[in-house]
Amino acid sequence: MTESEIYEQIKNALADAPRNQYTVEMHLQMIKYADQLKSVTAKEFCEGVGLKPSFGAEFSKMRNLTQRLKAAGLNTDLL
């Protein structure tokens, strides 16, 4: 899957998320695609998905958290 396809998948997931679950869905999508977006900067991610630049810190946190979750057994392919 290309970077632009990943961004489209994330945009669609966020658009379909219930209003009170938007942030949860955003974090889940960041974790789901963390490995494919390893070389993407937080700024590039926000621009690609159409998020405010302030969400860049969340992207960095979720990418770091993904390493720990995978070490504990999380299979991101199942998300």
NORVEN-V523238 format. One line per field, one symbol per residue. psi: psi as a letter, one per 40 degrees, with the letter a starting at -180 (. if undefined). Layout:
psi: ???
//
This chain:
psi: hidddddddddddddehideedddddddddddedddfdehidddddddefiideeddddddddddddddddeehheee.
//
